[in-house]
Amino acid sequence: MKSFTEHLTFNVPARMGFVNITPRLIDCLARSGVQEGLLLCNAMHITASVFINDNESGLHEDYKRWLEKLAPFDASPQTYHHNRTGEDNADAHMKRQIMGREVVIAITAGRLDFGPWEQVFYGEFDGRRPKRVLVKIIGE
């Protein structure tokens, strides 16, 4: 069995944003040499996410608005207990929890085995600094 590991780094300039990382995952897969197996991709920071959905800008804007309604940014310690520790990103932790930590994608005949319209995205909820994403590919 083959194993391939890579760490991708992202630095989203805004507090919240989404980056299509599908081309980078396809590149990792090509370099891995794996034809049949699994690709695991996970955010290595507790205020970031990796998820699968459609690459449509209106949907991404809807996500931002929806997440902000569910867990609005408020740096004050009155709204979120977590912010009483000196942090100001409690909302980002909650947004990450909703959007998820990781994805696992089947590899079939050397390709990511996606459904129609599926793409992989890095979601940032407390940006403006570098954060890592793990890519782990295993298989034959």
DSSP file with accessible surface (Angstrom, degrees, kcal/mol):
  #  RESIDUE AA STRUCTURE BP1 BP2  ACC     N-H-->O    O-->H-N    N-H-->O    O-->H-N    TCO  KAPPA ALPHA  PHI   PSI    X-CA   Y-CA   Z-CA
    1    1 A M              0   0  158      0, 0.0     2,-0.2     0, 0.0   139,-0.2   0.000 360.0 360.0 360.0 138.8    0.0    0.0    0.0
    2    2 A K  E     -A  139   0A  99    137,-3.5   137,-1.9    31,-0.0     2,-0.4  -0.644 360.0-165.0 -92.5 153.3    1.2    3.5   -0.9
    3    3 A S  E     -A  138   0A  79     -2,-0.2     2,-0.4   135,-0.2   135,-0.2  -0.999   5.8-177.3-139.8 136.9    0.9    6.5    1.5
    4    4 A F  E     -A  137   0A  36    133,-2.5   133,-2.8    -2,-0.4     2,-0.4  -1.000   1.9-174.0-135.8 133.9    1.3   10.2    0.6
    5    5 A T  E     +A  136   0A  62     -2,-0.4     2,-0.3   131,-0.2   131,-0.2  -0.996   8.5 165.4-131.5 135.3    1.2   13.2    3.0
    6    6 A E  E     -A  135   0A  48    129,-2.4   129,-2.8    -2,-0.4     2,-0.5  -0.993  24.3-144.9-144.8 146.7    1.3   16.9    2.2
    7    7 A H  E     -A  134   0A  83     -2,-0.3     2,-0.3   127,-0.2   127,-0.2  -0.961  15.6-160.6-111.4 122.4    0.5   20.0    4.2
    8    8 A L  E     -A  133   0A   1    125,-2.8   125,-2.5    -2,-0.5     2,-0.4  -0.788   7.3-148.3 -97.2 146.8   -1.1   22.9    2.3
    9    9 A T  E     -A  132   0A  75     -2,-0.3     2,-0.4   123,-0.2   123,-0.2  -0.955  13.8-175.2-120.0 136.2   -1.0   26.4    3.8
   10   10 A F  E     -A  131   0A  17    121,-2.9   121,-2.4    -2,-0.4     2,-0.4  -0.974  13.3-171.9-128.9 142.9   -3.6   29.1    3.3
   11   11 A N        -     0   0   92     -2,-0.4   116,-0.1   119,-0.2    -2,-0.0  -0.805  12.5-165.8-133.8  89.3   -3.7   32.7    4.4
   12   12 A V        -     0   0   13    117,-0.4   116,-2.8    -2,-0.4   117,-0.3  -0.647  13.3-147.5 -78.0 125.4   -7.1   34.1    3.7
   13   13 A P  S    S+     0   0  113      0, 0.0     2,-0.2     0, 0.0    -1,-0.1   0.716  77.0  63.5 -71.4 -18.2   -7.0   37.9    4.0
   14   14 A A  S    S-     0   0   48      1,-0.1   114,-0.3   110,-0.0   113,-0.2  -0.577  92.0-112.9-100.6 166.1  -10.5   38.3    5.3
   15   15 A R  S    S+     0   0   37      1,-0.2   112,-1.6    -2,-0.2     2,-0.4   0.904 105.4  24.7 -62.7 -40.7  -11.9   37.0    8.6
   16   16 A M  S    S+     0   0   29    110,-0.2     2,-0.3   109,-0.1   109,-0.2  -0.989  78.2 132.4-129.2 137.3  -14.2   34.6    6.7
   17   17 A G  E     -E  124   0B   6    107,-1.8   107,-3.2    -2,-0.4     2,-0.4  -0.976  39.4-126.6-171.9 166.1  -13.7   33.1    3.2
   18   18 A F  E     -E  123   0B  32     -2,-0.3     2,-0.4   105,-0.2   105,-0.2  -0.980  15.8-165.8-128.0 136.7  -13.8   30.0    1.1
   19   19 A V  E     -E  122   0B  49    103,-2.4   103,-2.9    -2,-0.4     2,-0.7  -0.988  22.7-129.9-124.4 127.2  -11.0   28.7   -1.2
   20   20 A N  E     +E  121   0B  45     -2,-0.4   101,-0.2   101,-0.2     4,-0.2  -0.657  30.0 173.9 -74.9 113.4  -11.5   26.0   -3.8
   21   21 A I     >  +     0   0    1     99,-2.2     4,-2.0    -2,-0.7     3,-0.4   0.338  45.5 106.9-104.6   6.9   -8.7   23.5   -3.1
   22   22 A T  H  > S+     0   0    4     98,-0.9     4,-2.5     1,-0.2     5,-0.2   0.904  77.3  52.4 -54.4 -47.1   -9.8   20.8   -5.6
   23   23 A P  H  > S+     0   0   83      0, 0.0     4,-2.1     0, 0.0    -1,-0.2   0.892 109.3  50.3 -60.2 -35.6   -7.0   21.5   -8.1
   24   24 A R  H  > S+     0   0  105     -3,-0.4     4,-2.2     2,-0.2    -2,-0.2   0.875 110.5  49.3 -69.2 -36.1   -4.4   21.2   -5.3
   25   25 A L  H  X S+     0   0    0     -4,-2.0     4,-2.6     2,-0.2    -1,-0.2   0.898 109.0  52.1 -68.8 -39.1   -5.9   17.9   -4.2
   26   26 A I  H  X S+     0   0   91     -4,-2.5     4,-2.4     2,-0.2    -2,-0.2   0.910 109.7  50.3 -61.5 -40.0   -5.9   16.6   -7.8
   27   27 A D  H  X S+     0   0   83     -4,-2.1     4,-2.2    -5,-0.2    -2,-0.2   0.930 110.0  49.7 -63.9 -44.4   -2.2   17.6   -8.0
   28   28 A C  H  X S+     0   0    1     -4,-2.2     4,-1.7     1,-0.2    -2,-0.2   0.921 110.2  51.2 -59.5 -43.8   -1.5   15.7   -4.8
   29   29 A L  H  X>S+     0   0    8     -4,-2.6     4,-1.2     1,-0.2     5,-0.5   0.926 108.5  50.9 -61.2 -44.3   -3.3   12.7   -6.1
   30   30 A A  H  <5S+     0   0   76     -4,-2.4     3,-0.4     1,-0.2    -1,-0.2   0.916 112.3  46.6 -60.6 -42.0   -1.2   12.7   -9.3
   31   31 A R  H  <5S+     0   0  118     -4,-2.2    -1,-0.2     1,-0.2    -2,-0.2   0.762 105.6  61.4 -72.7 -22.9    2.0   12.9   -7.4
   32   32 A S  H  <5S-     0   0   16     -4,-1.7    -1,-0.2    -3,-0.2    -2,-0.2   0.796  91.9-143.0 -72.9 -30.6    0.9   10.1   -5.0
   33   33 A G  T  <5 +     0   0   29     -4,-1.2     2,-0.3    -3,-0.4    -3,-0.1   0.484  47.9 146.8  78.7   2.6    0.6    7.5   -7.7
   34   34 A V      < +     0   0    1     -5,-0.5    -1,-0.3     1,-0.2     3,-0.1  -0.563  23.4 175.1 -76.7 132.4   -2.4    6.0   -6.0
   35   35 A Q  S    S+     0   0  100    105,-3.1    75,-2.8     1,-0.3     2,-0.4   0.704  72.7  25.4-104.3 -32.3   -5.0    4.6   -8.4
   36   36 A E  S    S+     0   0   97    104,-2.1   104,-2.5    72,-0.2    -1,-0.3  -0.984  96.4  65.4-137.3 122.0   -7.5    3.0   -5.9
   37   37 A G  E    S-CB 107 139A  21     70,-1.7    70,-2.9    -2,-0.4     2,-0.3  -0.961  72.9 -57.3 168.8-147.0   -7.8    4.3   -2.4
   38   38 A L  E     -CB 106 138A  82    100,-2.4   100,-2.4    -2,-0.3     2,-0.5  -0.977  23.8-152.0-136.9 144.9   -8.9    7.2   -0.2
   39   39 A L  E     -CB 105 137A   0     66,-2.5    66,-2.8    -2,-0.3     2,-0.5  -0.985  12.8-165.4-115.7 122.7   -7.9   10.8    0.2
   40   40 A L  E     -CB 104 136A  48     96,-3.4    96,-2.9    -2,-0.5     2,-0.4  -0.918   7.9-179.4-104.1 133.7   -8.4   12.4    3.6
   41   41 A C  E     +CB 103 135A   0     62,-2.5    62,-2.3    -2,-0.5     2,-0.4  -0.982   8.6 167.5-135.0 121.2   -8.3   16.2    3.8
   42   42 A N  E     -CB 102 134A   4     92,-2.0    92,-2.9    -2,-0.4     2,-0.3  -0.994  37.0-117.1-140.0 146.0   -8.6   18.0    7.1
   43   43 A A  E     - B   0 133A   1     58,-2.2    90,-0.2    -2,-0.4     7,-0.1  -0.590  18.8-155.3 -72.6 135.1   -8.2   21.5    8.5
   44   44 A M  S    S+     0   0   67     88,-2.4     2,-0.4    -2,-0.3    89,-0.1   0.150  71.4  74.5-100.8  18.1   -5.5   21.5   11.2
   45   45 A H  S >  S-     0   0   58     87,-0.2     3,-1.5    56,-0.1    -2,-0.1  -0.989  78.3-132.3-131.9 142.6   -6.8   24.6   13.0
   46   46 A I  T 3  S+     0   0  104     -2,-0.4    50,-0.2     1,-0.3    51,-0.1   0.404 105.1  52.9 -81.8   6.7  -10.0   24.7   15.1
   47   47 A T  T 3  S+     0   0    4     49,-0.1    78,-1.8    79,-0.1    79,-0.4   0.038 102.2  69.5-123.7  25.4  -11.3   27.9   13.4
   48   48 A A  E <   -F  124   0B   0     -3,-1.5     2,-0.3    76,-0.2    76,-0.2  -0.919  61.6-159.0-138.5 164.6  -11.1   26.5    9.8
   49   49 A S  E     -F  123   0B   0     74,-2.8    74,-3.1    -2,-0.3     2,-0.4  -0.929  14.8-150.0-142.0 158.8  -12.9   23.8    7.9
   50   50 A V  E     +F  122   0B   1     50,-1.0     2,-0.3    -2,-0.3    72,-0.2  -0.997  33.6 156.4-129.3 130.9  -12.8   21.5    4.9
   51   51 A F  E     -F  121   0B  13     70,-2.2    70,-3.1    -2,-0.4     2,-0.4  -0.960  36.4-121.9-149.3 165.0  -16.0   20.6    3.1
   52   52 A I  E     +F  120   0B  47     -2,-0.3     2,-0.3    68,-0.2    68,-0.2  -0.945  49.6 115.3-114.2 131.4  -17.5   19.5   -0.2
   53   53 A N  E     -F  119   0B  56     66,-1.9    66,-1.7    -2,-0.4     2,-0.2  -0.932  63.0 -47.8-167.4-166.7  -20.1   21.4   -2.1
   54   54 A D        -     0   0   56     -2,-0.3     2,-1.6    64,-0.2    64,-0.1  -0.481  42.9-127.3 -79.0 144.1  -20.8   23.3   -5.3
   55   55 A N        +     0   0   87     62,-0.5     2,-0.4    -2,-0.2    -1,-0.1  -0.567  62.4 133.4 -89.8  73.3  -18.4   25.9   -6.6
   56   56 A E     >  -     0   0   85     -2,-1.6     4,-2.0     1,-0.1     3,-0.4  -0.986  52.9-146.1-130.8 121.7  -21.1   28.6   -7.0
   57   57 A S  H  > S+     0   0   98     -2,-0.4     4,-2.2     1,-0.2     5,-0.2   0.833  98.8  55.5 -61.1 -35.0  -20.4   32.2   -5.7
   58   58 A G  H  > S+     0   0   27      2,-0.2     4,-2.4     1,-0.2    -1,-0.2   0.914 107.5  49.9 -64.1 -39.9  -24.0   32.8   -4.6
   59   59 A L  H  > S+     0   0   42     -3,-0.4     4,-2.6     2,-0.2    -2,-0.2   0.919 109.4  51.7 -63.5 -41.1  -24.0   29.6   -2.5
   60   60 A H  H  X S+     0   0   22     -4,-2.0     4,-2.1     2,-0.2    -2,-0.2   0.906 110.0  48.6 -64.7 -39.3  -20.7   30.8   -0.8
   61   61 A E  H  X S+     0   0   80     -4,-2.2     4,-2.4     2,-0.2    -1,-0.2   0.909 110.0  52.6 -66.0 -39.1  -22.2   34.2    0.0
   62   62 A D  H  X S+     0   0   94     -4,-2.4     4,-2.9     1,-0.2     5,-0.2   0.906 107.2  52.5 -61.9 -42.2  -25.3   32.4    1.4
   63   63 A Y  H  X S+     0   0   40     -4,-2.6     4,-3.0     2,-0.2     5,-0.3   0.931 108.7  50.1 -57.2 -47.4  -23.0   30.3    3.6
   64   64 A K  H  X S+     0   0   67     -4,-2.1     4,-2.1     1,-0.2    -2,-0.2   0.937 114.3  43.5 -59.0 -46.8  -21.3   33.4    4.9
   65   65 A R  H  X S+     0   0  154     -4,-2.4     4,-1.8     2,-0.2    -1,-0.2   0.914 115.3  48.7 -65.5 -43.6  -24.7   35.1    5.8
   66   66 A W  H  X S+     0   0  118     -4,-2.9     4,-2.2     2,-0.2    -2,-0.2   0.938 112.6  47.3 -62.5 -47.4  -26.1   31.9    7.3
   67   67 A L  H  X S+     0   0    0     -4,-3.0     4,-2.8     1,-0.2    -1,-0.2   0.884 109.6  53.7 -63.1 -38.1  -23.1   31.3    9.4
   68   68 A E  H  < S+     0   0   65     -4,-2.1    -1,-0.2    -5,-0.3    -2,-0.2   0.859 109.4  48.9 -67.6 -32.0  -23.0   34.9   10.6
   69   69 A K  H  < S+     0   0  177     -4,-1.8    -1,-0.2    -5,-0.2    -2,-0.2   0.896 114.7  44.8 -70.0 -40.6  -26.7   34.5   11.7
   70   70 A L  H  < S+     0   0   93     -4,-2.2    -2,-0.2     1,-0.3    -1,-0.2   0.884 136.2  10.1 -70.8 -41.0  -26.0   31.3   13.5
   71   71 A A  S  < S-     0   0    2     -4,-2.8    -1,-0.3    -5,-0.2    -2,-0.2  -0.663  83.1-161.2-140.8  78.7  -22.8   32.5   15.3
   72   72 A P        -     0   0   60      0, 0.0     2,-0.2     0, 0.0    19,-0.1  -0.312  28.4-104.0 -66.4 144.0  -22.3   36.2   14.8
   73   73 A F        +     0   0   84     18,-0.1     2,-0.2    17,-0.1    16,-0.1  -0.499  52.7 155.1 -64.8 129.5  -18.9   37.7   15.3
   74   74 A D        -     0   0   56     -2,-0.2     6,-0.2    14,-0.2    16,-0.2  -0.759  26.8-165.7-157.5 108.7  -18.7   39.5   18.6
   75   75 A A        +     0   0   42     -2,-0.2    14,-0.1    14,-0.1    15,-0.0   0.621  57.3 108.0 -74.0 -10.9  -15.4   39.9   20.3
   76   76 A S  S >> S-     0   0   32      1,-0.1     4,-1.1    12,-0.1     3,-0.6  -0.321  72.1-133.5 -71.4 148.8  -16.9   40.9   23.6
   77   77 A P  T 34 S+     0   0   51      0, 0.0     7,-0.2     0, 0.0    -1,-0.1   0.606  98.8  73.1 -76.1  -7.3  -16.7   38.5   26.6
   78   78 A Q  T 34 S+     0   0  143      1,-0.1     3,-0.1     5,-0.1    -3,-0.0   0.861 101.0  40.1 -73.7 -34.6  -20.4   39.1   27.3
   79   79 A T  T <4 S+     0   0   70     -3,-0.6     2,-0.5     1,-0.2    -1,-0.1   0.920 123.2  30.3 -81.1 -46.1  -21.7   37.2   24.3
   80   80 A Y    ><  -     0   0   23     -4,-1.1     3,-0.7    -6,-0.2     4,-0.3  -0.967  61.2-150.1-122.6 129.6  -19.3   34.2   24.3
   81   81 A H  G >  S+     0   0  135     -2,-0.5     3,-2.0     1,-0.2     4,-0.2   0.848  97.6  65.0 -61.3 -36.4  -17.7   32.6   27.4
   82   82 A H  G > >S+     0   0   68      1,-0.3     3,-1.9     2,-0.2     5,-0.7   0.864  92.7  61.9 -56.3 -35.1  -14.7   31.6   25.2
   83   83 A N  G X 5S+     0   0    8     -3,-0.7     3,-1.2     1,-0.3    -1,-0.3   0.631  86.1  74.9 -71.3  -8.8  -13.8   35.2   24.7
   84   84 A R  G < 5S+     0   0  139     -3,-2.0    -1,-0.3    -4,-0.3    -2,-0.2   0.593  84.0  67.8 -75.4  -9.4  -13.3   35.6   28.4
   85   85 A T  G < 5S-     0   0  101     -3,-1.9    -1,-0.2    -4,-0.2    -2,-0.2   0.404 128.7 -92.6 -86.6   0.2  -10.0   33.8   28.0
   86   86 A G  T < 5S+     0   0   73     -3,-1.2    -3,-0.1     1,-0.4    -2,-0.1   0.316  93.8 116.6 102.3  -6.9   -8.6   36.7   26.0
   87   87 A E      < -     0   0   95     -5,-0.7    -1,-0.4     1,-0.1    -2,-0.1  -0.445  48.8-162.4 -85.3 167.3   -9.6   35.3   22.6
   88   88 A D  S    S+     0   0   67     -2,-0.1   -14,-0.2    -3,-0.1     3,-0.2   0.099  70.4  82.6-132.6  21.6  -12.1   37.0   20.3
   89   89 A N    >>  +     0   0    6      1,-0.2     4,-1.5     2,-0.1     3,-0.6   0.056  38.4 123.2-123.2  28.0  -12.9   34.1   18.0
   90   90 A A  H 3> S+     0   0    2      1,-0.3     4,-1.7     2,-0.2     3,-0.2   0.895  78.7  56.5 -56.2 -39.2  -15.6   32.0   19.7
   91   91 A D  H 3> S+     0   0    0      1,-0.2     4,-2.5     2,-0.2    -1,-0.3   0.882 102.2  55.9 -60.2 -36.6  -17.8   32.5   16.7
   92   92 A A  H <> S+     0   0    0     -3,-0.6     4,-2.2     1,-0.2    -1,-0.2   0.882 104.4  52.7 -65.6 -37.7  -15.1   31.0   14.4
   93   93 A H  H  X S+     0   0   46     -4,-1.5     4,-1.8    -3,-0.2    -1,-0.2   0.912 111.4  46.8 -62.2 -41.9  -15.0   27.8   16.5
   94   94 A M  H  X S+     0   0   87     -4,-1.7     4,-1.9     2,-0.2    -2,-0.2   0.897 110.2  52.0 -69.0 -39.8  -18.8   27.4   16.2
   95   95 A K  H  X S+     0   0    2     -4,-2.5     4,-2.3     1,-0.2     5,-0.2   0.907 109.4  50.8 -62.6 -40.7  -18.7   28.1   12.4
   96   96 A R  H  X S+     0   0   26     -4,-2.2     4,-2.3     1,-0.2    -1,-0.2   0.904 106.5  54.8 -62.5 -41.2  -16.1   25.4   12.0
   97   97 A Q  H  < S+     0   0  153     -4,-1.8    -1,-0.2     1,-0.2    -2,-0.2   0.906 111.0  45.4 -60.8 -38.4  -18.1   22.9   14.0
   98   98 A I  H  < S+     0   0   77     -4,-1.9    -1,-0.2     1,-0.2    -2,-0.2   0.914 117.2  42.4 -69.9 -44.0  -21.1   23.5   11.6
   99   99 A M  H  < S-     0   0   21     -4,-2.3    -2,-0.2    -5,-0.2    -1,-0.2   0.686 112.1-121.7 -83.1 -19.7  -19.0   23.3    8.4
  100  100 A G     <  -     0   0   26     -4,-2.3   -50,-1.0    -5,-0.2    -1,-0.1   0.051   1.2-108.7  98.7 157.7  -16.9   20.3    9.5
  101  101 A R  S    S+     0   0  118    -52,-0.2   -58,-2.2     1,-0.2     2,-0.3   0.777  84.2   3.5 -91.8 -34.9  -13.3   19.4   10.0
  102  102 A E  E     -C   42   0A  88    -60,-0.2     2,-0.3   -53,-0.1   -60,-0.2  -0.942  48.7-143.7-152.1 166.8  -12.6   17.0    7.2
  103  103 A V  E     -C   41   0A  15    -62,-2.3   -62,-2.5    -2,-0.3     2,-0.4  -0.969   8.9-154.6-134.8 150.9  -13.6   15.2    4.0
  104  104 A V  E     -C   40   0A  84     -2,-0.3     2,-0.4   -64,-0.2   -64,-0.2  -0.999  15.4-169.6-123.8 129.0  -12.8   11.7    2.8
  105  105 A I  E     -C   39   0A   6    -66,-2.8   -66,-2.5    -2,-0.4     2,-0.1  -0.974  20.2-124.6-124.0 131.2  -12.9   11.1   -1.0
  106  106 A A  E     -C   38   0A  43     -2,-0.4     7,-3.1     7,-0.4     2,-0.5  -0.435  18.5-144.3 -68.9 145.3  -12.8    7.8   -2.8
  107  107 A I  E     +CD  37 112A   3    -70,-2.9   -70,-1.7     5,-0.2     2,-0.4  -0.970  22.4 176.5-112.8 122.4  -10.1    7.4   -5.4
  108  108 A T  E >   - D   0 111A  58      3,-2.5     3,-1.6    -2,-0.5   -72,-0.2  -0.997  67.8 -12.2-130.9 125.9  -11.1    5.3   -8.4
  109  109 A A  T 3  S-     0   0   66     -2,-0.4   -73,-0.2   -74,-0.3    -1,-0.1   0.862 128.9 -54.3  52.9  39.6   -9.0    4.7  -11.5
  110  110 A G  T 3  S+     0   0   22    -75,-2.8     2,-0.3     1,-0.2    -1,-0.3   0.602 118.7 101.1  76.4  12.1   -6.6    7.5  -10.4
  111  111 A R  E <  S-D  108   0A 186     -3,-1.6    -3,-2.5   -76,-0.4     2,-0.3  -0.936  82.2-101.1-128.9 152.6   -9.3   10.1  -10.0
  112  112 A L  E     -D  107   0A  19     -2,-0.3     2,-1.6    -5,-0.2    -5,-0.2  -0.568  37.9-133.4 -68.3 127.4  -11.2   11.7   -7.2
  113  113 A D        +     0   0   92     -7,-3.1    -7,-0.4    -2,-0.3     2,-0.2  -0.580  42.2 165.7 -91.8  77.5  -14.6   10.0   -7.3
  114  114 A F        -     0   0   48     -2,-1.6     3,-0.1     4,-0.1    -9,-0.0  -0.555  34.3-125.2 -90.0 156.8  -16.9   13.0   -7.0
  115  115 A G    >   -     0   0   30     -2,-0.2     3,-1.7     1,-0.2    -1,-0.1  -0.361  59.5 -56.7 -83.3 175.0  -20.6   13.3   -7.7
  116  116 A P  T 3  S+     0   0  111      0, 0.0    -1,-0.2     0, 0.0   -62,-0.0  -0.280 123.3   0.9 -56.6 134.5  -21.9   16.0  -10.1
  117  117 A W  T 3  S+     0   0  202      1,-0.2   -62,-0.5    -3,-0.1     2,-0.2   0.347  91.6 146.3  74.0  -5.3  -20.8   19.5   -9.1
  118  118 A E    <   +     0   0   77     -3,-1.7     2,-0.3   -64,-0.1    -1,-0.2  -0.455  15.5 163.0 -70.8 135.9  -18.8   18.4   -6.1
  119  119 A Q  E     - F   0  53B  56    -66,-1.7   -66,-1.9    -2,-0.2     2,-0.4  -0.938  35.2-116.0-140.8 161.5  -15.7   20.4   -5.2
  120  120 A V  E     - F   0  52B   0     -2,-0.3   -99,-2.2   -68,-0.2   -98,-0.9  -0.871  31.6-168.7-107.3 136.2  -13.5   20.6   -2.1
  121  121 A F  E     -EF  20  51B   1    -70,-3.1   -70,-2.2    -2,-0.4     2,-0.5  -0.944  22.0-140.6-127.4 143.4  -13.3   23.9   -0.2
  122  122 A Y  E     -EF  19  50B   0   -103,-2.9  -103,-2.4    -2,-0.4     2,-0.5  -0.891  25.4-156.0 -93.0 126.1  -11.1   25.3    2.6
  123  123 A G  E     -EF  18  49B   0    -74,-3.1   -74,-2.8    -2,-0.5     2,-0.4  -0.933   5.6-163.4-108.6 127.3  -13.3   27.4    4.9
  124  124 A E  E     +EF  17  48B   0   -107,-3.2  -107,-1.8    -2,-0.5   -76,-0.2  -0.926  19.2 166.3-112.1 132.7  -11.7   30.1    7.0
  125  125 A F  S    S+     0   0    1    -78,-1.8   -77,-0.1    -2,-0.4  -109,-0.1   0.394  81.5  30.7-125.3  -2.0  -13.6   31.7    9.9
  126  126 A D  S    S+     0   0    7    -79,-0.4  -110,-0.2  -112,-0.1  -111,-0.2  -0.407  89.9 164.1-151.5  63.2  -10.8   33.6   11.7
  127  127 A G        +     0   0    2   -112,-1.6  -112,-0.2  -113,-0.2  -111,-0.0   0.318  32.6  91.8 -76.9-161.7   -8.4   34.5    8.9
  128  128 A R  S    S+     0   0  137   -116,-2.8    -1,-0.1  -114,-0.3  -113,-0.1   0.676  84.4  69.9  80.9  24.0   -5.5   36.9    8.3
  129  129 A R  S    S-     0   0  102   -117,-0.3  -117,-0.4  -119,-0.1    -1,-0.2  -0.968  91.8 -84.9-159.7 155.3   -2.8   34.4    9.2
  130  130 A P        +     0   0   82      0, 0.0     2,-0.3     0, 0.0  -119,-0.2  -0.372  45.4 178.1 -66.4 138.1   -1.4   31.2    7.7
  131  131 A K  E     -A   10   0A   1   -121,-2.4  -121,-2.9    -2,-0.1     2,-0.3  -0.984  19.2-126.9-138.9 152.3   -3.1   27.9    8.5
  132  132 A R  E     -A    9   0A 108     -2,-0.3   -88,-2.4  -123,-0.2     2,-0.4  -0.687  11.0-162.5-105.7 153.1   -2.5   24.4    7.4
  133  133 A V  E     -AB   8  43A   0   -125,-2.5  -125,-2.8    -2,-0.3     2,-0.4  -0.996  18.8-136.7-128.4 131.6   -4.5   21.6    5.8
  134  134 A L  E     -AB   7  42A  32    -92,-2.9   -92,-2.0    -2,-0.4     2,-0.5  -0.757  13.9-167.8 -89.8 134.4   -3.5   18.0    5.9
  135  135 A V  E     +AB   6  41A   0   -129,-2.8  -129,-2.4    -2,-0.4     2,-0.5  -0.992   9.8 177.6-119.0 120.2   -3.8   15.9    2.8
  136  136 A K  E     -AB   5  40A  74    -96,-2.9   -96,-3.4    -2,-0.5     2,-0.5  -0.991   4.2-174.3-126.5 122.5   -3.3   12.1    3.4
  137  137 A I  E     +AB   4  39A   0   -133,-2.8  -133,-2.5    -2,-0.5     2,-0.4  -0.972   5.8 174.7-119.8 129.5   -3.7    9.6    0.5
  138  138 A I  E     +AB   3  38A  69   -100,-2.4  -100,-2.4    -2,-0.5     2,-0.3  -0.975  28.0  75.9-132.5 147.7   -3.5    5.9    0.9
  139  139 A G  E      AB   2  37A   7   -137,-1.9  -137,-3.5    -2,-0.4  -102,-0.2  -0.961 360.0 360.0 152.8-163.8   -4.1    3.0   -1.5
  140  140 A E              0   0  125   -104,-2.5  -105,-3.1    -2,-0.3  -104,-2.1  -0.778 360.0 360.0-110.3 360.0   -2.7    1.1   -4.3
